[in-house]
Amino acid sequence: MALRRDVDDLKRRELTLTASLSRSVSQIDLYKSSLTEIERYQRALPKDHVEFYSLVERQLTDNNAVVNAIRPAHSEGKRVGVQIDFSCPYYGLLEVLADWRSLEAAVRLRSLTVNLEGSGTIQATAQLESVLEGRPER
């Protein structure tokens, strides 16, 4: 009888430990998937003005936008800014905005002014900002 109780007690412990181990494995899997998700949103910083301007302008040309002017824009602190005047079809603007959002570098759209022209083409002025890699405080 004493051995039977010991066996039953060991079986209960086994079930408890198995359930605990299962919860731990589930938590580890959740942790790993969370890290993977977070890594998707990590962004690099452009090394210099040229790389920043190039990244931003490339999305315009990839979406058949015509760049009328690109020039530095005022920004505060460690940020660098660019102002771009361009024209493109309306849906091209939506694609440009989506592409800017998914750039490998950290970019913030500070302002966007859009004027619709008669043929479905828009004229837009966008101000974008980023922080350059290793840029000292002003």
Phi, psi and omega per residue, in radians:
M1 nan -0.733 3.139
A2 -1.115 -0.720 3.105
L3 -1.147 -0.661 3.113
R4 -1.082 -0.759 3.112
R5 -1.107 -0.716 3.126
D6 -1.108 -0.730 3.117
V7 -1.113 -0.782 3.118
D8 -1.098 -0.716 3.117
D9 -1.112 -0.734 3.105
L10 -1.136 -0.636 3.091
K11 -1.139 -0.719 3.095
R12 -1.103 -0.748 3.107
R13 -1.086 -0.732 3.126
E14 -1.055 -0.798 3.120
L15 -1.079 -0.750 3.132
T16 -1.107 -0.804 -3.138
L17 -1.175 -0.648 3.105
T18 -1.121 -0.745 3.102
A19 -1.135 -0.717 3.115
S20 -1.111 -0.757 3.104
L21 -1.100 -0.712 3.120
S22 -1.082 -0.756 3.100
R23 -1.097 -0.728 3.134
S24 -1.100 -0.750 3.123
V25 -1.107 -0.721 3.110
S26 -1.098 -0.728 3.126
Q27 -1.148 -0.691 3.095
I28 -1.109 -0.761 3.103
D29 -1.073 -0.737 3.103
L30 -1.106 -0.735 3.107
Y31 -1.054 -0.818 -3.136
K32 -1.109 -0.738 3.138
S33 -1.194 -0.580 3.084
S34 -1.152 -0.736 3.095
L35 -1.083 -0.716 3.112
T36 -1.094 -0.732 3.123
E37 -1.126 -0.738 3.134
I38 -1.126 -0.704 -3.141
E39 -1.074 -0.523 3.104
R40 -1.082 -0.496 -3.061
Y41 -1.716 0.017 3.104
Q42 -1.289 2.413 -3.129
R43 -2.160 2.584 3.056
A44 -1.550 2.967 3.070
L45 -1.897 2.457 3.082
P46 -1.067 2.549 -3.113
K47 -1.316 -0.584 -3.120
D48 -2.728 3.138 -3.124
H49 -1.029 -0.718 -3.081
V50 -1.069 -0.804 3.134
E51 -1.116 -0.723 3.123
F52 -1.072 -0.893 -3.139
Y53 -1.060 -0.718 -3.119
S54 -1.113 -0.777 3.129
L55 -1.045 -0.769 -3.096
V56 -1.211 -0.796 -3.092
E57 -1.207 -0.581 3.140
R58 -1.030 -0.664 3.132
Q59 -1.151 -0.575 3.088
L60 -1.176 -0.846 -3.106
T61 -1.183 -0.591 3.102
D62 -1.124 -0.435 -3.131
N63 -1.862 0.422 3.051
N64 1.013 0.591 3.052
A65 -1.555 2.603 3.105
V66 -1.762 2.076 -3.135
V67 -1.512 2.033 3.137
N68 -1.519 -0.633 3.137
A69 -2.774 2.534 3.044
I70 -2.435 2.198 -3.077
R71 -2.613 2.786 3.099
P72 -1.086 2.576 3.098
A73 -2.166 2.698 3.135
H74 -1.153 2.381 3.035
S75 -2.577 2.812 -3.041
E76 -1.881 2.723 3.053
G77 1.139 -2.368 -3.092
K78 -1.463 0.016 -3.064
R79 -1.411 2.691 3.017
V80 -2.114 2.467 -3.080
G81 -2.165 2.740 3.079
V82 -2.446 2.473 3.056
Q83 -2.025 2.271 -3.086
I84 -2.182 2.212 3.002
D85 -1.798 2.196 -3.093
F86 -2.612 2.907 3.056
S87 -2.334 2.579 -3.135
C88 -2.958 2.952 3.020
P89 -1.138 2.730 -3.098
Y90 -0.962 -0.824 -3.120
Y91 -1.186 -0.462 3.045
G92 -1.118 -0.632 3.098
L93 -1.095 -0.741 3.131
L94 -1.098 -0.675 3.105
E95 -1.192 -0.685 3.100
V96 -1.069 -0.802 3.138
L97 -1.082 -0.724 3.107
A98 -1.125 -0.702 3.137
D99 -1.202 -0.681 3.075
W100 -1.082 -0.661 -3.125
R101 -1.149 -0.562 -3.080
S102 -1.745 0.263 3.099
L103 -1.034 2.671 3.090
E104 -1.285 -0.230 3.103
A105 -1.844 2.671 3.127
A106 -1.286 2.055 -3.135
V107 -2.361 2.417 3.112
R108 -2.106 2.283 3.053
L109 -1.447 1.925 -3.082
R110 -1.448 -0.731 3.102
S111 -2.703 2.724 3.125
L112 -2.554 2.173 3.074
T113 -2.048 2.243 -3.067
V114 -2.224 2.315 3.059
N115 -2.190 2.202 -3.129
L116 -1.498 2.282 3.064
E117 -1.727 2.952 -3.016
G118 -1.032 -0.599 -3.013
S119 -1.618 0.336 -3.125
G120 1.479 0.045 3.084
T121 -1.585 2.564 3.105
I122 -2.031 2.635 2.965
Q123 -1.862 2.250 -3.085
A124 -2.354 2.622 3.001
T125 -2.214 2.118 -3.123
A126 -2.095 2.411 2.994
Q127 -1.964 2.167 3.138
L128 -2.108 2.656 3.130
E129 -2.317 2.692 3.012
S130 -2.676 2.996 3.040
V131 -1.954 2.290 -3.135
L132 -1.430 2.548 3.141
E133 -1.099 2.204 3.067
G134 1.247 0.228 -3.123
R135 -1.294 2.229 -3.137
P136 -1.281 2.782 3.087
E137 -1.106 2.543 3.061
R138 -1.448 nan nan
